Amino acid sequence: MALPAMYRRMRVAKLSTQFRDAVEIVTQPMPTPGPGELLVRNRYIGINASDVNYTAGRYNPGTAPPFNIGFEAVGQVVRTGGSDCGDIKEGDAIAIMYDGSFSEYNVVPARRTFRLPRLDAGYVPLLVSALTAAISLEELGDLAPGKTVLVTAAAGGTGQFAVQVAKAAGCKVLGTCSTDEKVRFLRELGCDHAINYKTEDLKKVLRDEYPAGVDCIYESVGGDTFDTCVKSLATHGNLIIIGFITGYENDLGFPMGRYAGMPPMLLRRSASVRGFFLFHHTKKWKSHFLQLASLYEQGKLKSLVDDGSQSGRAPFRGIDSIPDAVEYLYSKQSQGKVVVDLWKDEPSAGTRSRL
């Protein structure tokens, strides 16, 4: 396969919570993979709320720009670094979880990739988003048939999987979202009670309809939603913090001072609040991804991809559209995982992941 001499990569040029202001696109010489490495032409890249944390320097404090950005991709192997790459060969489709995926090409360790049967955007949500849901709920959720589970931002990239994982465990699942269309989507996923917080008071719904509290809460919003969730925990309940998106685009982060009443609340109910960060659980990635991919292949796991076109926008195509995709995610219009197709000038390969 003939390769261009140069390629384009996005990187963080200055620290800022405003993604568009923080990044730049540079042109670099095409790299050569070394032993045990693969040169991959990235096709589909995933957009995460925490991309803004990365541009703000919160994940790598003390590291000065410029540095690469992007957590995940699905692409095609175009060069291998020799026998240390196992049975992976040129032309194979693979999934990548490796820093720097906002790039047209990447050199990555073969051991950090997952071989796929085809190029399909539906595999992207199975990486950061689905792995976060599956591993965190397995380790911290204490799920069991008959328990109640609340998922905030349930129609988002990771929320869609938290709903399905909890439902598969036999739980009664509640999910919050911001539109009636997302309510319908959550019902299609199997959510027992979808709550549109724009038209319903979440605090009142939980107090009136679940007076004994909720057994497990999968929380990614922060702010007032976090307050409401802590106060809605059942005796022996647990809350898993996987994010706090309301604080990402400002410099406040997660102001704990407002939660001064949390310790006595947890004490009275023997409840707990735990944080979960996916990159502390790398040893579980492969087994969980293979299981998720198998369920997806069998049609037992739904993986919704949002390329922006459902909102009336043009689909996100090419590396230049990444800032648009990040802003779209923060607009609260997105449904499922926001994905960019980097192969701008080629026909879409399609995806089986839409509902």
Beta strands, then each sheet from edge to edge (+ up, - down):
strand 1: 6-12
strand 2: 23-29
strand 3: 37-46
strand 4: 67-68
strand 5: 72-80
strand 6: 93-97
strand 7: 105-109
strand 8: 113-116
strand 9: 148-151
strand 10: 172-177
strand 11: 193-196
strand 12: 214-219
strand 13: 233-241
strand 14: 272-275
strand 15: 305-306
strand 16: 337-341
sheet 1: 2+ 1- 4+
sheet 2: 7+ 3- 5+ 6- 8+
sheet 3: 7+ 3- 16+ 15+
sheet 4: 11+ 10+ 9+ 12+ 13+ 14+
end
